[in-house]
Every structure is written in C-alpha cells, then in structure tokens.
Amino acid sequence: MTINLLGTLSQALDGHFADMAATAVADTQGSTRRAIDAVVPVLLGGLVRLGTGPAGAGAVIDLLQRTDPGPGTSELPQGIDTGTLMTTGRTLLSSLFGERLGAITEALAARHSLATSTVGGVLALAAPLLSGKLKALIAERQLDAAGLGQLLAEQKPSLAGALPAGLPGLLGLDGLTASVGTTAADASERIHAIAPDLPPDSPSPPLLRRWLPWIIVLLVLLMALTQLRQCGTGTTAIGIVPPPAAPAPAQPPAAPADTMPQAAARPAPVRLYFDVASVSVPDDSELQLQAVIDYATAHPDARIAISGFHDKTGNSDRNAALARDRAKSVKAVLVLAGIAEERIDLEKPLESTGYTSDREARRVEVTVR
C-alpha cells in the first residue's frame, strides 16, 4: 500500500506547531498557516530529488543521521527551543537545496503573498520536524535504502499536483510531470500480466478471424466497382497519358525592405508599486510584467535589471533592506515565469528623489537590457 507522505507530513505540523511558528517568525496565524501549507510540498520535493537522484536514498538516510533532530521532535514537545530547532533546520535546508534555497524562498513568498522572512523561518522550523517524522517512519516500516527509494519515487504524483508552476524546476525536479505518466511499456506489461499467453505486440487472433472474411468481400466489391466505372467511360486504367504539367506560377517579387517584418521592440521599463511596509508583490504583477517575460523568452541573450526604491525618511538601512526585499519578490515572479535566475540582476537599492507622492518611493522598476 502506497503511503501518502504529503498528507502524513502535513499532519505532523499541527495547530501547536502553527502557534509556535507564528511567535517565532513574528507574523499572523493566517500568514503562518499559509506558509506551512506552502513549505511542506517543497521540503518533500527536496527529499524526493535527493532520494531518487544519482546518490540514491542512501543519501537521505545519511542526511537524517548527520542532522538528527533529536528524539521526539517529530511530535513537537512543549517547551522546545525554537532557536536550536531553526539552527538544525538551516543545516538540513542547506544540504537539501544548496544555493537554490534563496530563490526557492523568494518564489514561495511571491507566489503566496508572504514575507520572505516568514517563509524562511517556517522552512527552518519545519525541516527538522518533518525529517524526524520521516526517520520514525523508516524505523517503523524497517525500510532499507531500496525501500526508501521506492517510497520517495511513489510521491511524485502527489507532488506534481501540489507544487505550483515553476517550483519543480527550482527544486531540480524538471521531469516531475512527465515521470508520473503511464508509458506504453507500462501498459504492455499490465496487459501481459493479465493475459500471459498473448505474444507482445500481436493482434487478437479471434477478432482477426471474425472480421477477415468481411474485409476480403469488401475489397472484391471495391475492385469490381472500379472496373465498372472504367468501362462506362470507355477508358481503361492502362495507357492513359497524363496531361502536361501546368507551368509553375511566377514567384511574386520580393517585398520592399521597408515592408519586411521588424524585430520586436524592447519593452519599456515596468514600475510596480508596493503597499506601505510590505514586500508582497501587487496582485497584477505578472500581467504588468508579461511584456518583459515575453521579450526575455524570445531573446535568450537579454538581461533584466530590477531596482528597488525607497524614500529618505526614517532609518536608511531599514529602508534599503525593504527595497531590496521588494526587488527579490519581483525577481521571484520572473523566475516562476521561466526566466533563468542568472539572467536577472538585482541593482543596489536607490533612494527616490524628486517624487511627487509617497507611492513613488515604494516602487520597483524592471528594465530589459
């Protein structure tokens, strides 16, 4: 019986965990709960990628042994030290995702309209708890590396439906959707398991014998009808001289140079405006960025620059960090749309000058180069 790890791991992060996480990341219960729902498929996807990759499930077992979350953490006892838990979680996340962790965190935050700090904190808190749950399951089922590898491979169909578009690529699971389909070889194996006496790729003999006489009769009738038509017109199929081929039509003259199609123009810079103290991208961000996405997709050599702006009032360091986080949120939208991360440049946060409204100081500009 296949185990649904996605459901099992989600149940491990119960209401008590949500309360603890909300306090640890200093965010609301609603936002924290959305973050929990978002990170569970991502964490499972990281384990599936590692366990079904070249290193095999032994790499997952080794990871669980090297970063042991400690006894009982899968059940989240009262009074657990969240600082120690997050330290262990960051070690696990670094092993699972490496340099992709930042892009994954930003993509989740942009996708679910959450702060990157909330997503990053919940990822670090959830990773050791889910690892502890998986470790307990391995012991309970007495799974070896082969058994764990099969269990992780069986999770791909549920992951394909749970991960939003763009995330499988960031996780290194590019072939996730294709891998869950049934191949012709799979279907053939199932057929021969039911009817082992039937040779592979052979038609059904009873069905062929039933229809063969009717096929022969139909062919004879078609041949007779053809002969009758030829007799009625006084011609035969032999000796007919085909008419001479018509001369090829003259080619139209080439279009003048000024009527030739022009290359697509580089789109104008896009300005996205954020709410006060918020790093969540506006709801229509992808629509506003569509021209940039289309151009960058059609021109693989094009680069995209993202600049976050802030005003000059208040703490300058905090304002610059806010502008930088807003730029990262916009970058995550572009990555989810299929633009390679290395083609996107995050510019140094800029101080807005000469603006006529506070809204201009809360903008992010996206420019195609």
C-alpha positions as CSV (number, residue, x, y, z in Angstrom):
1,M,0.0,0.0,0.0
2,T,1.4,3.4,-1.0
3,I,2.0,5.8,1.8
4,N,1.0,9.4,1.1
5,L,3.9,11.2,2.7
6,L,2.5,14.6,1.8
7,G,-0.6,14.0,4.0
8,T,1.5,12.4,6.7
9,L,4.0,15.2,7.0
10,S,1.3,17.9,6.8
11,Q,-0.5,16.3,9.8
12,A,2.8,16.4,11.8
13,L,2.6,20.2,11.7
14,D,-0.5,20.5,13.8
15,G,-2.0,23.6,15.5
16,H,0.6,23.6,18.2
17,F,3.3,24.0,15.6
18,A,1.4,26.8,13.9
19,D,1.2,28.7,17.2
20,M,4.9,28.2,17.9
21,A,5.9,29.2,14.4
22,A,3.8,32.3,14.3
23,T,5.5,33.5,17.5
24,A,9.0,32.6,16.2
25,V,8.6,34.4,12.8
26,A,6.6,37.3,14.3
27,D,3.7,37.0,11.8
28,T,0.0,36.4,12.0
29,Q,-1.6,33.0,12.4
30,G,-3.2,33.2,9.0
31,S,0.1,34.0,7.2
32,T,2.0,31.4,9.1
33,R,-0.6,28.7,8.3
34,R,-0.3,29.6,4.6
35,A,3.4,29.4,4.8
36,I,3.2,25.9,6.4
37,D,1.0,24.7,3.7
38,A,3.4,26.1,1.1
39,V,6.6,24.6,2.5
40,V,5.6,21.0,3.1
41,P,5.5,20.0,-0.6
42,V,8.8,21.9,-1.2
43,L,10.5,20.0,1.7
44,L,9.2,16.7,0.5
45,G,10.2,17.6,-3.1
46,G,13.8,18.2,-1.9
47,L,13.9,14.8,-0.2
48,V,12.4,13.1,-3.3
49,R,15.0,14.8,-5.6
50,L,17.9,13.7,-3.3
51,G,16.5,10.2,-2.8
52,T,15.7,9.5,-6.4
53,G,18.9,11.1,-7.8
54,P,22.3,9.6,-8.6
55,A,23.2,9.2,-4.9
56,G,20.1,7.3,-4.2
57,A,18.0,7.0,-1.0
58,G,21.2,6.3,1.0
59,A,22.0,10.0,0.7
60,V,18.7,10.7,2.5
61,I,19.4,8.2,5.3
62,D,22.9,9.7,5.7
63,L,21.4,13.2,5.9
64,L,19.0,12.2,8.6
65,Q,21.8,10.6,10.6
66,R,24.1,13.6,10.3
67,T,21.4,16.1,11.2
68,D,19.5,14.2,13.8
69,P,16.7,16.4,15.0
70,G,16.7,14.6,18.3
71,P,14.1,12.3,20.0
72,G,10.6,13.4,20.0
73,T,10.9,16.4,17.7
74,S,8.6,14.9,15.2
75,E,5.9,15.2,17.8
76,L,6.9,18.7,18.9
77,P,7.0,18.5,22.7
78,Q,6.0,21.5,24.8
79,G,8.9,23.9,25.6
80,I,11.0,23.1,22.6
81,D,13.8,25.5,21.9
82,T,12.9,27.2,18.6
83,G,16.4,28.6,18.2
84,T,18.0,25.2,18.3
85,L,15.3,23.8,16.0
86,M,15.9,26.6,13.4
87,T,19.7,26.0,13.5
88,T,19.2,22.3,12.8
89,G,16.6,23.3,10.1
90,R,19.0,25.6,8.3
91,T,21.6,22.8,8.2
92,L,19.1,20.5,6.6
93,L,17.9,23.1,4.1
94,S,21.5,23.8,3.0
95,S,22.0,20.1,2.4
96,L,18.7,19.7,0.5
97,F,18.7,22.8,-1.6
98,G,22.2,24.4,-1.5
99,E,22.4,27.7,-3.5
100,R,18.8,27.3,-4.6
101,L,17.4,28.0,-1.2
102,G,17.3,31.7,-1.6
103,A,15.4,31.6,-4.9
104,I,13.0,28.9,-3.6
105,T,12.2,31.1,-0.5
106,E,11.6,34.2,-2.6
107,A,9.5,32.2,-5.1
108,L,7.3,30.8,-2.4
109,A,6.9,34.3,-0.8
110,A,5.9,35.8,-4.1
111,R,3.6,33.0,-5.0
112,H,1.7,33.1,-1.7
113,S,2.0,36.9,-1.0
114,L,4.1,36.3,2.2
115,A,7.1,37.9,3.7
116,T,10.4,36.2,2.8
117,S,11.3,36.2,6.5
118,T,8.1,34.3,7.3
119,V,8.7,31.6,4.6
120,G,12.4,31.3,5.5
121,G,11.6,30.9,9.2
122,V,8.8,28.4,8.7
123,L,11.1,26.4,6.3
124,A,13.8,26.2,9.0
125,L,11.3,25.2,11.7
126,A,9.5,22.6,9.7
127,A,12.6,20.9,8.1
128,P,13.8,19.1,11.3
129,L,10.3,18.1,12.4
130,L,9.4,16.6,9.0
131,S,12.8,14.9,8.9
132,G,12.1,13.4,12.4
133,K,8.8,12.2,11.2
134,L,10.4,10.5,8.1
135,K,13.1,9.0,10.3
136,A,10.4,7.5,12.6
137,L,8.5,6.1,9.6
138,I,11.7,4.5,8.2
139,A,12.2,2.7,11.6
140,E,8.6,1.7,11.9
141,R,8.5,0.2,8.4
142,Q,12.1,-1.1,8.7
143,L,12.9,0.4,5.3
144,D,16.4,0.0,3.8
145,A,17.8,2.3,1.1
146,A,15.9,0.4,-1.7
147,G,12.6,0.6,0.2
148,L,13.0,4.2,1.0
149,G,13.9,5.0,-2.6
150,Q,10.7,3.3,-3.8
151,L,8.7,5.2,-1.2
152,L,10.1,8.5,-2.3
153,A,9.6,7.8,-6.0
154,E,5.9,7.0,-5.3
155,Q,5.4,10.5,-4.0
156,K,5.9,12.1,-7.4
157,P,2.2,12.1,-8.5
158,S,1.1,13.9,-5.3
159,L,3.9,16.4,-5.6
160,A,3.0,17.1,-9.3
161,G,-0.4,18.3,-8.1
162,A,0.8,20.2,-5.0
163,L,3.8,22.2,-6.3
164,P,2.9,25.4,-8.2
165,A,4.2,26.0,-11.7
166,G,7.9,26.9,-11.7
167,L,8.8,25.3,-8.4
168,P,9.7,21.8,-9.8
169,G,12.4,23.4,-11.9
170,L,13.8,25.3,-8.9
171,L,13.8,22.1,-6.9
172,G,15.6,20.2,-9.6
173,L,12.5,18.1,-10.5
174,D,12.1,19.3,-14.1
175,G,10.7,15.9,-15.3
176,L,8.2,15.6,-12.4
177,T,5.1,15.8,-14.6
178,A,6.4,13.5,-17.3
179,S,7.5,11.0,-14.8
180,V,4.1,10.4,-13.4
181,G,2.5,9.4,-16.7
182,T,1.9,5.8,-17.8
183,T,4.2,4.7,-20.6
184,A,3.3,2.3,-23.4
185,A,5.7,-0.2,-21.9
186,D,3.9,0.0,-18.5
187,A,0.6,-0.6,-20.3
188,S,2.1,-3.5,-22.2
189,E,3.4,-5.1,-19.0
190,R,0.0,-4.8,-17.4
191,I,-1.8,-6.4,-20.4
192,H,0.6,-9.4,-20.4
193,A,0.3,-9.8,-16.7
194,I,-3.4,-10.4,-17.3
195,A,-3.0,-12.4,-20.5
196,P,0.5,-14.0,-20.4
197,D,-0.2,-16.3,-23.3
198,L,-0.7,-13.4,-25.7
199,P,2.6,-12.6,-27.6
200,P,3.8,-9.0,-27.3
201,D,2.5,-6.5,-30.0
202,S,0.4,-9.2,-31.7
203,P,-3.3,-8.6,-32.7
204,S,-6.0,-10.7,-31.1
205,P,-6.5,-13.9,-33.2
206,P,-10.2,-14.4,-32.5
207,L,-11.0,-10.8,-33.5
208,L,-8.9,-11.1,-36.7
209,R,-10.6,-14.3,-37.8
210,R,-14.1,-12.8,-37.2
211,W,-13.5,-9.8,-39.5
212,L,-11.2,-11.2,-42.2
213,P,-13.9,-12.7,-44.5
214,W,-15.8,-9.4,-44.5
215,I,-12.6,-7.4,-45.3
216,I,-12.0,-9.7,-48.3
217,V,-15.6,-9.3,-49.6
218,L,-15.3,-5.5,-49.2
219,L,-12.0,-5.4,-51.2
220,V,-13.6,-7.5,-54.1
221,L,-16.6,-5.2,-54.3
222,L,-14.3,-2.1,-54.4
223,M,-12.3,-3.7,-57.3
224,A,-15.5,-4.5,-59.3
225,L,-16.9,-1.0,-58.8
226,T,-13.6,0.5,-60.2
227,Q,-13.8,-1.7,-63.3
228,L,-17.4,-0.8,-64.0
229,R,-16.6,2.9,-63.8
230,Q,-13.8,2.5,-66.3
231,C,-16.0,0.6,-68.7
232,G,-18.7,3.2,-68.6
233,T,-16.3,6.0,-69.7
234,G,-14.7,3.9,-72.5
235,T,-11.3,4.3,-70.9
236,T,-9.0,1.9,-69.2
237,A,-6.6,2.3,-66.5
238,I,-3.7,1.3,-68.9
239,G,-2.3,3.7,-71.5
240,I,-3.7,6.9,-70.1
241,V,-1.4,9.7,-70.9
242,P,-1.4,12.3,-68.1
243,P,-1.9,15.9,-69.2
244,P,1.2,18.0,-69.3
245,A,2.0,19.6,-66.0
246,A,1.0,23.2,-65.7
247,P,3.9,25.7,-65.6
248,A,4.9,26.8,-62.2
249,P,3.4,30.2,-61.3
250,A,5.8,33.1,-61.3
251,Q,7.2,34.0,-57.9
252,P,6.0,37.3,-56.6
253,P,8.6,40.0,-56.3
254,A,10.4,40.3,-53.0
255,A,8.8,42.7,-50.6
256,P,10.5,46.1,-50.3
257,A,12.9,46.4,-47.4
258,D,10.6,48.8,-45.6
259,T,7.7,46.3,-45.6
260,M,9.8,43.4,-44.1
261,P,8.7,42.4,-40.5
262,Q,10.6,44.3,-37.9
263,A,12.1,42.7,-34.7
264,A,10.0,43.1,-31.6
265,A,10.8,46.3,-29.8
266,R,12.4,46.1,-26.4
267,P,9.6,46.8,-23.8
268,A,9.6,49.9,-21.8
269,P,10.6,49.8,-18.1
270,V,7.8,48.5,-15.8
271,R,7.0,50.1,-12.4
272,L,5.4,48.1,-9.7
273,Y,4.1,49.9,-6.6
274,F,4.0,48.2,-3.2
275,D,1.9,48.8,-0.1
276,V,3.5,50.5,2.9
277,A,6.0,48.3,4.7
278,S,5.0,45.3,2.5
279,V,7.2,43.1,0.3
280,S,4.2,41.2,-1.2
281,V,4.0,41.9,-5.0
282,P,0.9,43.6,-6.3
283,D,-1.9,41.2,-7.5
284,D,-1.5,42.2,-11.1
285,S,2.3,41.9,-11.2
286,E,2.6,39.1,-13.6
287,L,0.2,40.9,-16.0
288,Q,2.3,44.0,-15.8
289,L,5.5,42.0,-16.4
290,Q,4.1,40.0,-19.3
291,A,5.8,42.1,-22.0
292,V,9.1,41.7,-20.2
293,I,8.6,38.0,-19.8
294,D,7.6,37.6,-23.5
295,Y,10.6,39.6,-24.7
296,A,13.1,37.8,-22.5
297,T,11.7,34.4,-23.5
298,A,12.1,35.3,-27.2
299,H,15.6,36.8,-26.7
300,P,17.8,34.5,-24.6
301,D,20.7,37.0,-24.6
302,A,18.6,39.7,-23.0
303,R,19.1,40.5,-19.3
304,I,16.7,42.0,-16.8
305,A,17.6,44.6,-14.2
306,I,15.5,45.1,-11.1
307,S,15.8,48.3,-8.9
308,G,14.1,48.8,-5.6
309,F,13.5,52.4,-4.5
310,H,12.9,53.9,-1.0
311,D,12.4,57.3,0.5
312,K,14.9,59.3,2.5
313,T,12.9,59.5,5.7
314,G,13.4,57.1,8.7
315,N,16.1,54.6,9.1
316,S,18.1,54.4,5.9
317,D,19.4,50.8,6.4
318,R,15.9,49.5,7.1
319,N,14.5,51.4,4.1
320,A,17.2,49.9,1.9
321,A,16.6,46.4,3.2
322,L,12.8,46.8,2.4
323,A,13.6,48.0,-1.1
324,R,15.9,45.0,-1.6
325,D,13.3,42.5,-0.4
326,R,10.7,44.0,-2.7
327,A,13.1,43.6,-5.6
328,K,13.7,40.0,-4.6
329,S,9.9,39.4,-4.6
330,V,9.7,40.7,-8.2
331,K,12.6,38.6,-9.2
332,A,10.8,35.5,-7.9
333,V,7.8,36.3,-10.1
334,L,10.1,36.3,-13.2
335,V,11.8,33.1,-12.1
336,L,8.4,31.4,-11.7
337,A,7.5,32.6,-15.2
338,G,10.5,30.7,-16.6
339,I,13.3,33.3,-16.7
340,A,16.6,31.9,-15.6
341,E,17.8,33.3,-12.3
342,E,21.3,34.1,-13.7
343,R,19.8,36.5,-16.3
344,I,18.3,38.7,-13.6
345,D,20.4,41.5,-11.9
346,L,19.3,43.0,-8.6
347,E,20.6,46.6,-8.5
348,K,21.6,48.4,-5.4
349,P,18.6,49.9,-3.6
350,L,18.1,53.5,-4.7
351,E,16.8,56.5,-2.8
352,S,13.9,58.2,-4.6
353,T,14.4,61.9,-5.3
354,G,12.1,64.5,-6.7
355,Y,8.9,62.3,-6.4
356,T,5.5,63.9,-6.0
357,S,3.9,61.2,-3.9
358,D,4.9,58.7,-1.3
359,R,3.8,55.9,-3.7
360,E,6.7,56.6,-6.0
361,A,9.1,55.9,-3.2
362,R,7.6,52.4,-2.8
363,R,8.3,51.3,-6.3
364,V,10.4,48.6,-8.1
365,E,11.5,49.2,-11.6
366,V,12.1,46.3,-14.1
367,T,14.2,47.1,-17.2
368,V,15.2,44.9,-20.1
369,R,18.9,45.4,-21.2
